[in-house]
Amino acid sequence: MIDSLDIEFPEGLVIITGQTGAGKSILIGALRLALGAKADAAAIAEGAETCTVEAEFASPNPSLKTIFEQEDMEWDPSCLIVRRVLSRSGRSRCFVNDCPASLPFLARISAYLLDIHSQHQNLLLNDRHFQLSLLDYFAGNETLLGEYKACYLLLNQINSKLSQLESQIANADEQRDWRQMQWERLDKASLREGELEELMEEEKRLSHAEQIKISLSAAYESLSAEGENLSLDGRLRLAEKELRRLASFYPECEQLAERLESARLEIEDVVADVDDRNQSFDDSSVRLEQVQERLSLLQGLLRKYECANEAELIAYRDSLSAQLSDTGALEIECNALRKEAKKEAEKLAALSEQLHQSRVQAATPLSEAITASIRSLELEYARFEVQVQSLLSDADNALTSSAYGPTGADKVSFLFSANGTQLEDVAKCASGGEMSRIMLSLKDMMARYAQMPTMIFDEIDSGVSGSVADRMGSMICAMGEHMQVFAITHLPQVAAKGNAHYVVSKHFEEVVSQADASCASAMSRRAVSTLSRLNQEERVQEVARMLSGSTLTPEAIENAKVLLGA
């Protein structure tokens, strides 16, 4: 473990060495974590609650500016600071230039900041995407590829929408007869909001017609009776007359007379209304039957279509009408999309052909450049060939062909022969040492054309030794002349290159268990790794150790001085 480390690395080639298990991988792990790799709470030291990793990149790749603007993040062309804080719960927080950022954003920008090559990355030689990307970097296809990807994405979106509309039309056609029948049934019902409640009230009245008729007649007779007994109106008029007679000498009676007049007039209206209702009341059994039939129809429709009221029935009827008439509008939209899809498909096919031609033209010079690079690493008869194969047939159409992918319609293969014989797929025929040399040559090519500001080689020299290791070291050193390169190595020939040399060392500290600080047996040990920059004398000692092992011999020291040019 490393308790705390704050270090600034110089430009150019940086060498990192150390005994196996000393903790060189901690540095790689920290950088991976800072740039969005999967977090593991095991990275947090015992007794600590968090682990913080921060990396600062001077003069970051200008291409990042567009990405920052798309994410509405602050952009500083002189410096980019990435910080990640991991908690013991496993959750982490990310910050870019002190602004909170998401893990996907962090992972996206990491490709523009750092390339870490470890031994297992030799598997990339069998990765078609990696092979195609390298060829495109070499060919300078970034702008063309961007146009193609935008067109490919747009065409996919158009085709997806077109497929949805065609599905809707097909579904509508299949169910047209059923919907037509349902709509006609609801339309024939002449639905009206509130009708159900009105019918229920009318049905209740008609069901009690006889009782209503008798009661209305009795009420009218009671209010309008003539003969020996004056009607209610007559009695009220008589009382009003008497009160007005008294008003001349008993003024308060005038007010009472006015109140009686008002009541009498109101009663007259009631009597007239009762008479009207009595005369007009329809107690026909035919009407009752009509109302009950209408009620039965409406209630049946509500149950059939699972609606709560007439408003929902009307809404359902209208939606059926819209669906029946909507297919025409959908067809018009489909035709427009088909025209747009055809136009974009033609554009996609043209861009794909441009990409293909550019790749074919770049394949030969890239093959020659990689072959020359590999041969400089003592594979004198090696051959490396970049093969570009179109996945399209003469009958392929950009609208339907599955050959078109997000990067074009090409398949790129890396072929290799170590001794000049028949070429085979590089992943199937290259040995471990040959893989290392091929990958270094490819990374060297990427460094030139991909504008990668920092590259880390984690024992890329595995499987080689002697003069080959020395030449690989020279190639890595040459890469360091125009970019920052880290080389973690066990080979003295590589370690002797460059100017900045750091060593990772490990020592053990005794710690007292918090469970029982008073008990001597509670003592335990923990491993602590440190990273230190070596001066020239220390560097001679480290390279000599790598040459001879734990026991330094005068010959190893002299050999180290020769390697270092000291």
matplotlib code that plots the C-alpha trace (Angstrom):
import matplotlib.pyplot as plt

x = [0.0, 1.0, -0.2, 0.3, 2.1, 2.4, 4.7, 5.3, 6.8, 9.0, 8.4, 10.0, 10.8, 10.2, 11.6, 10.1, 11.7, 11.6, 11.5, 8.7, 5.8, 7.2, 4.0, 4.7, 1.1, -0.2, 0.8, -1.0, -4.0, -4.2, -4.1, -6.8, -8.9, -8.5, -9.6, -12.8, -11.9, -14.1, -13.6, -12.8, -13.0, -10.0, -7.9, -8.6, -6.0, -7.0, -8.3, -9.0, -12.5, -11.6, -9.0, -8.3, -6.5, -5.8, -4.0, -3.0, -2.4, -0.6, -1.7, -4.4, -5.4, -7.3, -9.8, -11.2, -12.6, -15.5, -16.4, -16.2, -18.5, -21.0, -21.2, -21.2, -18.0, -15.3, -12.4, -8.9, -6.4, -3.4, -4.3, -6.8, -7.2, -9.0, -9.9, -11.7, -12.7, -13.5, -15.4, -15.4, -18.9, -17.6, -19.2, -17.0, -17.2, -15.5, -14.3, -12.9, -11.3, -13.0, -16.5, -18.5, -18.4, -19.9, -18.0, -19.0, -17.6, -14.4, -14.0, -14.7, -12.0, -9.4, -8.8, -7.5, -5.2, -3.5, -2.8, -1.8, -0.3, 0.0, 1.0, -2.5, -3.1, -1.3, -4.7, -5.7, -3.9, -6.9, -9.3, -10.8, -11.8, -8.3, -6.9, -9.3, -8.7, -5.0, -5.4, -7.8, -5.4, -2.6, -4.9, -6.1, -9.7, -10.9, -13.1, -14.3, -15.1, -17.0, -19.2, -19.8, -20.8, -23.2, -24.8, -25.0, -26.6, -29.1, -30.0, -30.5, -32.8, -34.8, -35.1, -36.2, -38.9, -40.0, -40.2, -42.4, -44.8, -45.0, -45.8, -48.5, -50.0, -49.9, -51.5, -54.1, -55.0, -55.3, -57.7, -59.5, -62.7, -62.9, -62.4, -64.9, -67.5, -66.9, -67.0, -70.2, -71.8, -70.8, -71.6, -75.1, -75.7, -75.6, -73.9, -74.4, -72.8, -75.3, -77.9, -77.7, -78.5, -81.4, -82.8, -82.5, -84.5, -87.2, -87.4, -88.0, -90.8, -92.5, -92.3, -94.4, -96.7, -100.0, -99.0, -97.7, -100.9, -103.1, -100.9, -100.8, -104.6, -105.2, -102.7, -104.4, -107.9, -106.8, -105.3, -108.1, -111.3, -114.5, -118.0, -119.1, -115.5, -113.4, -110.3, -106.9, -106.6, -110.0, -109.2, -105.9, -107.6, -110.2, -107.6, -105.6, -108.7, -109.5, -105.9, -105.8, -109.1, -107.4, -104.4, -106.0, -106.2, -103.7, -100.7, -98.8, -101.5, -100.5, -97.1, -98.9, -101.3, -98.3, -96.7, -100.0, -100.2, -96.7, -97.5, -100.7, -99.0, -96.4, -99.1, -100.9, -97.7, -97.4, -101.1, -100.5, -97.3, -99.0, -101.9, -99.4, -97.5, -100.8, -102.0, -98.7, -97.5, -97.0, -97.8, -97.4, -96.1, -94.7, -92.3, -91.3, -90.4, -88.3, -86.4, -85.7, -84.4, -82.1, -80.8, -80.1, -78.2, -76.0, -75.3, -74.4, -71.9, -70.4, -69.8, -68.5, -65.9, -65.2, -66.0, -67.2, -69.5, -70.7, -67.7, -65.3, -67.4, -67.4, -63.6, -63.2, -65.4, -63.4, -60.1, -61.5, -62.4, -58.9, -57.3, -59.5, -58.6, -54.9, -53.4, -53.6, -51.4, -49.1, -48.6, -47.7, -45.2, -43.8, -43.3, -41.4, -39.2, -38.5, -37.3, -35.1, -33.8, -32.9, -31.1, -29.1, -28.4, -26.9, -24.8, -23.7, -22.7, -20.6, -18.9, -18.3, -16.7, -14.5, -13.4, -12.7, -10.5, -8.7, -8.0, -6.8, -4.4, -3.1, -2.8, 0.4, 2.5, 1.3, 2.3, 5.7, 6.2, 5.3, 7.4, 10.4, 9.8, 9.6, 12.7, 14.6, 13.8, 15.9, 13.2, 15.1, 12.8, 9.5, 6.6, 3.6, 0.6, -2.6, -5.4, -8.6, -11.6, -15.0, -17.9, -20.3, -21.5, -22.7, -26.3, -25.9, -28.1, -27.3, -30.9, -30.9, -27.4, -26.0, -22.5, -22.7, -21.5, -20.7, -17.2, -18.0, -18.3, -14.7, -12.9, -9.2, -6.8, -3.2, -1.2, 2.3, 5.2, 8.3, 10.5, 9.1, 6.9, 3.2, 1.4, -1.1, -3.4, -0.9, -2.8, -2.4, 1.2, 3.2, 5.1, 5.2, 8.4, 7.2, 3.9, 5.7, 7.7, 4.7, 2.7, 5.5, 5.8, 2.0, 2.0, 4.8, 2.7, -0.3, 1.8, 2.7, -0.8, -3.3, -1.9, -1.7, 0.0, 1.0, 1.7, 2.5, 4.2, 3.8, 6.4, 5.9, 9.4, 8.2, 9.6, 12.6, 16.1, 19.6, 20.0, 16.3, 15.5, 18.1, 16.5, 13.0, 14.3, 15.7, 12.3, 10.6, 13.2, 12.6, 8.9, 9.7, 11.2, 7.8, 5.5, 5.5, 6.2, 6.4, 8.2, 7.8, 10.4, 12.5, 15.1, 18.3, 18.7, 15.4, 15.9, 19.1, 17.2, 15.8, 16.8, 14.2, 14.4, 12.2, 12.3, 9.4, 10.5, 8.6, 9.3, 7.3, 6.2, 5.0, 1.6, -0.3, -3.7, -6.4, -8.2, -5.6, -2.8, -1.5, -0.7, 2.7, 1.2, -1.1, 1.8, 1.4, 3.2, 2.0, 3.7, 4.3, 5.5, 7.4, 8.4, 11.6, 13.6, 17.2, 20.2, 22.9, 24.9, 21.7, 20.7, 24.0, 23.3, 19.7, 20.7, 23.6, 21.0, 18.9, 21.9, 23.3, 20.5, 20.7, 24.6, 26.2, 29.4, 32.0, 31.4, 27.7, 28.4, 30.8, 28.2, 25.6, 27.8, 28.3, 24.6, 24.0, 26.8, 28.2]
y = [0.0, 3.7, 5.9, 9.2, 10.2, 13.6, 13.6, 15.5, 13.7, 15.4, 15.4, 12.8, 9.2, 8.3, 4.9, 3.0, -0.1, -2.1, -5.6, -7.9, -7.3, -3.9, -2.1, -0.8, -1.8, 0.6, 3.6, 2.1, 1.2, 4.8, 6.3, 3.9, 4.7, 8.5, 8.0, 6.1, 2.5, 0.3, 1.2, -1.4, -0.6, -2.8, 0.2, 2.0, 1.4, -0.3, 2.2, 4.9, 5.8, 7.2, 7.0, 10.1, 10.0, 13.2, 13.6, 16.8, 17.0, 20.0, 21.3, 18.6, 17.5, 20.5, 17.9, 17.7, 21.3, 20.1, 17.3, 19.8, 22.2, 19.4, 18.6, 22.2, 21.7, 24.3, 24.1, 25.2, 24.7, 25.0, 22.4, 19.6, 18.2, 14.9, 13.9, 10.8, 10.1, 6.5, 5.7, 2.4, 1.7, 1.3, 4.5, 7.2, 10.9, 12.4, 15.9, 17.5, 20.9, 20.9, 20.5, 17.3, 14.9, 11.5, 8.3, 8.0, 11.5, 10.6, 7.5, 9.4, 12.0, 9.4, 8.2, 11.7, 11.9, 8.6, 5.2, 2.4, -0.6, -3.7, -7.2, -8.4, -5.6, -7.7, -9.3, -6.1, -7.6, -9.8, -6.9, -5.8, -2.4, -1.7, -2.7, -0.5, 2.5, 2.3, 2.3, 5.3, 7.2, 6.6, 7.5, 10.7, 9.7, 11.4, 14.0, 11.6, 9.0, 11.6, 12.5, 8.8, 8.1, 11.1, 9.9, 6.3, 7.4, 9.6, 6.8, 4.4, 6.9, 7.4, 3.7, 3.1, 5.7, 4.4, 0.9, 2.1, 3.9, 0.9, -1.3, 1.1, 1.2, -2.6, -3.0, -0.4, -2.2, -5.5, -4.1, -1.6, -3.7, -4.3, -0.6, 0.4, -1.9, -0.5, 3.1, 2.6, 1.1, 4.0, 6.6, 5.1, 5.4, 9.3, 9.6, 12.8, 13.6, 13.6, 11.7, 8.6, 10.5, 12.3, 8.9, 7.4, 10.3, 10.0, 6.3, 6.8, 9.3, 7.1, 4.1, 6.0, 7.7, 6.7, 8.0, 11.2, 11.9, 11.3, 13.5, 16.4, 16.3, 16.3, 19.2, 21.3, 20.7, 21.6, 24.9, 25.9, 24.5, 26.7, 26.5, 26.8, 26.8, 29.5, 28.5, 29.2, 32.1, 33.5, 33.2, 35.0, 37.8, 38.2, 38.4, 40.9, 43.1, 43.2, 44.1, 47.0, 48.2, 48.3, 50.1, 53.5, 53.5, 50.6, 51.3, 48.2, 46.1, 47.6, 45.7, 42.5, 43.0, 43.4, 40.2, 38.3, 39.7, 38.4, 35.0, 34.9, 35.7, 33.0, 30.5, 31.4, 30.6, 27.2, 26.4, 27.2, 25.2, 22.2, 22.4, 22.6, 19.5, 17.7, 18.5, 17.8, 14.8, 11.8, 8.6, 6.6, 3.1, 3.5, 6.2, 4.2, 1.3, 3.7, 5.1, 1.7, 0.5, 3.6, 3.0, -0.7, 0.4, 3.0, 0.7, -2.1, 0.1, 1.3, -2.3, -3.5, -0.8, -0.6, 3.1, 4.9, 7.4, 8.8, 11.1, 8.2, 6.5, 9.6, 9.8, 6.2, 6.7, 9.7, 7.8, 5.1, 7.7, 9.2, 5.8, 5.0, 8.3, 8.5, 5.9, 8.3, 10.8, 8.0, 6.9, 10.5, 10.6, 7.2, 8.3, 11.4, 9.3, 6.8, 9.6, 11.0, 7.5, 7.0, 10.3, 9.5, 5.9, 7.2, 9.7, 6.8, 4.6, 7.4, 8.1, 4.4, 4.2, 7.2, 5.6, 2.3, 4.0, 6.0, 2.8, 0.9, 3.7, 3.9, 0.2, -0.3, 2.6, 1.5, -2.1, -0.9, 1.4, -1.3, -3.9, -1.6, -0.9, -4.6, -5.4, -2.8, -4.9, -7.9, -9.6, -9.1, -11.2, -10.2, -9.1, -7.2, -6.5, -4.5, -6.1, -4.2, -6.1, -4.6, -6.4, -5.2, -7.3, -5.9, -6.4, -4.6, -1.6, 0.9, 0.9, -2.8, -4.2, -5.3, -4.8, -1.1, -0.5, 2.5, 2.6, 1.7, -1.5, -2.7, -5.5, -4.9, -7.7, -7.7, -10.4, -11.4, -13.6, -13.7, -15.4, -14.2, -17.2, -17.2, -14.4, -15.5, -13.7, -12.0, -13.2, -16.8, -17.0, -14.5, -15.6, -13.7, -11.8, -11.1, -9.8, -7.4, -6.0, -5.7, -3.9, -1.5, -0.7, -0.2, 2.0, 4.0, 4.5, 5.5, 8.0, 9.8, 9.9, 9.8, 12.9, 10.9, 13.1, 10.5, 6.7, 4.1, 0.9, -1.7, -4.4, -4.3, -5.7, -9.0, -12.0, -10.2, -9.6, -8.6, -6.4, -6.6, -5.1, -2.4, -1.5, -1.5, 0.8, 3.1, 3.1, 4.0, 6.7, 8.1, 8.3, 10.3, 13.0, 14.2, 13.0, 11.9, 8.2, 5.9, 2.6, 0.1, -2.5, -5.3, -5.0, -3.0, -2.2, -0.4, 1.1, 2.7, 4.9, 8.3, 10.7, 10.4, 7.1, 6.2, 3.1, 1.5, -0.1, -1.9, -2.2, -3.5, -1.6, -3.0, -1.9, -2.4, -3.9, -1.6, -4.6, -5.1, -2.5, -3.8, -7.3, -7.8, -10.5, -7.8, -6.5, -7.1, -5.9, -4.0, -3.5, 0.1, 1.0, 4.2, 5.9, 7.7, 9.5, 8.3, 10.5, 9.3, 7.3, 5.6, 4.9, 3.1, 0.9, 0.1, -0.8, -2.9, -4.7, -5.5, -6.9, -9.1, -9.5, -8.8, -9.2, -6.3, -7.2, -4.8, -6.1, -5.4, -1.8, -1.3, -2.7, -0.4, 2.6, 1.6, 1.2, 4.6, 6.2, 7.4]
z = [0.0, -0.4, 2.5, 0.5, -2.6, -4.2, -7.2, -10.5, -13.4, -16.0, -19.8, -22.0, -21.0, -17.4, -16.2, -13.3, -11.9, -8.7, -7.3, -8.3, -5.9, -4.7, -5.8, -9.3, -10.2, -7.5, -9.7, -12.7, -10.6, -9.2, -12.7, -14.0, -11.0, -11.6, -15.2, -14.5, -14.0, -11.9, -8.2, -5.5, -1.8, -1.3, -2.6, 0.7, 3.4, 6.6, 9.1, 6.5, 5.3, 1.8, -0.9, -3.1, -6.4, -8.3, -11.6, -13.3, -17.1, -18.5, -22.0, -22.5, -26.0, -27.7, -29.1, -25.6, -25.8, -27.9, -25.5, -22.5, -24.3, -25.1, -21.4, -20.3, -18.4, -17.7, -20.1, -19.4, -22.3, -20.0, -17.4, -16.7, -13.1, -12.5, -9.0, -7.7, -4.1, -3.3, 0.0, 1.9, 0.8, -2.8, -4.0, -5.6, -6.5, -9.6, -10.2, -13.4, -12.8, -9.4, -11.0, -10.3, -13.2, -14.1, -14.5, -18.2, -18.9, -17.1, -19.1, -22.3, -21.8, -20.6, -24.1, -24.9, -21.9, -21.3, -23.0, -20.6, -22.3, -20.1, -21.1, -21.5, -24.1, -26.6, -27.1, -28.9, -31.9, -32.3, -31.8, -35.2, -33.8, -32.6, -36.0, -37.9, -35.5, -36.0, -39.8, -39.6, -37.3, -39.9, -42.8, -41.1, -41.4, -38.3, -40.1, -42.7, -40.1, -38.0, -41.0, -41.7, -38.1, -38.0, -41.2, -39.9, -36.7, -38.5, -41.0, -38.1, -36.4, -39.6, -40.2, -36.6, -36.9, -40.3, -38.9, -36.0, -38.4, -40.8, -37.8, -36.7, -40.2, -40.5, -37.1, -38.0, -41.2, -39.4, -36.9, -39.2, -39.6, -35.9, -35.1, -37.8, -36.3, -32.8, -34.0, -35.9, -32.9, -30.6, -33.3, -33.8, -30.1, -30.4, -27.1, -25.0, -21.7, -18.8, -20.7, -18.4, -15.3, -17.0, -18.2, -14.8, -13.3, -16.1, -15.6, -11.9, -12.6, -15.2, -12.9, -10.3, -12.8, -11.2, -7.8, -9.2, -11.2, -8.1, -5.9, -8.4, -8.8, -5.1, -4.5, -7.2, -5.9, -2.4, -3.5, -5.9, -4.2, -4.7, -3.2, 0.4, 1.5, -0.1, -2.0, -0.4, -2.7, -1.8, 1.9, 1.4, -0.6, 2.2, 4.9, 2.9, 2.4, 6.1, 7.0, 4.6, 6.1, 9.5, 8.1, 8.3, 12.0, 12.7, 10.3, 11.1, 9.4, 6.0, 6.1, 7.1, 4.1, 1.7, 3.0, 2.5, -1.0, -1.8, -0.4, -2.4, -5.6, -5.0, -4.2, -7.5, -9.3, -7.5, -8.3, -12.0, -12.1, -10.4, -12.9, -15.8, -14.6, -13.9, -17.5, -19.2, -17.2, -19.6, -17.9, -21.1, -20.7, -24.3, -23.1, -20.1, -22.4, -24.6, -21.6, -20.3, -23.7, -23.9, -20.4, -21.2, -24.3, -22.5, -19.5, -21.8, -23.7, -20.5, -19.4, -22.8, -23.1, -19.4, -19.2, -16.1, -17.8, -21.1, -21.3, -21.4, -24.0, -26.2, -25.8, -26.8, -29.9, -30.9, -30.5, -32.8, -35.3, -35.1, -35.6, -38.6, -40.3, -39.1, -41.4, -44.3, -42.4, -41.3, -44.9, -45.9, -43.1, -44.1, -47.7, -46.5, -44.3, -47.1, -49.3, -46.5, -45.8, -49.4, -49.5, -46.3, -47.5, -50.7, -48.7, -46.3, -49.3, -50.7, -47.4, -46.9, -50.3, -49.5, -46.2, -48.0, -50.6, -48.0, -46.0, -49.0, -50.0, -46.4, -45.9, -47.9, -46.4, -42.9, -43.6, -44.8, -41.8, -39.3, -41.1, -41.0, -37.3, -36.5, -38.5, -36.6, -33.5, -34.8, -36.8, -40.1, -42.3, -40.7, -42.8, -41.6, -43.8, -43.2, -45.2, -46.0, -47.1, -48.1, -46.5, -49.2, -52.2, -55.5, -54.4, -51.1, -50.4, -47.7, -46.6, -45.8, -45.7, -42.3, -43.7, -42.8, -39.3, -37.2, -38.7, -42.3, -44.2, -44.0, -42.2, -41.4, -40.6, -39.4, -41.0, -39.9, -40.8, -38.7, -41.3, -44.6, -45.2, -45.8, -43.9, -41.2, -38.7, -36.3, -33.2, -34.3, -35.4, -33.3, -30.2, -27.0, -27.8, -31.3, -29.9, -27.7, -30.6, -32.9, -30.2, -29.5, -33.2, -33.4, -30.2, -31.7, -34.8, -32.7, -30.7, -33.9, -35.4, -32.5, -30.7, -27.4, -24.8, -22.4, -22.8, -20.2, -21.1, -18.3, -19.1, -22.9, -23.1, -21.6, -23.5, -25.0, -23.8, -24.9, -27.9, -28.8, -25.4, -26.1, -29.4, -27.8, -25.2, -27.9, -29.7, -26.4, -25.7, -29.2, -28.5, -25.4, -27.5, -28.6, -25.8, -22.2, -21.9, -18.8, -19.0, -16.2, -16.9, -15.5, -18.2, -17.6, -21.3, -21.2, -17.7, -18.9, -21.4, -20.7, -18.0, -15.2, -13.3, -10.4, -8.2, -6.3, -3.1, -0.3, 3.4, 6.4, 9.4, 12.7, 13.8, 17.0, 16.7, 18.1, 19.5, 22.2, 22.3, 25.7, 24.3, 22.7, 20.4, 19.0, 16.9, 13.2, 10.0, 7.0, 3.7, 2.6, -0.9, -1.8, -5.0, -5.2, -8.0, -8.4, -8.9, -11.2, -8.6, -7.4, -10.9, -11.6, -8.5, -9.6, -13.1, -11.7, -9.4, -12.4, -14.2, -11.3, -8.8, -5.1, -4.9, -6.7, -8.5, -9.8, -13.3, -13.0, -11.9, -14.8, -17.2, -15.7, -16.3, -19.9, -20.4, -18.8, -20.7, -17.3]

ax = plt.figure().add_subplot(projection="3d")
ax.plot(x, y, z, "-o")
ax.set_aspect("equal")
plt.show()
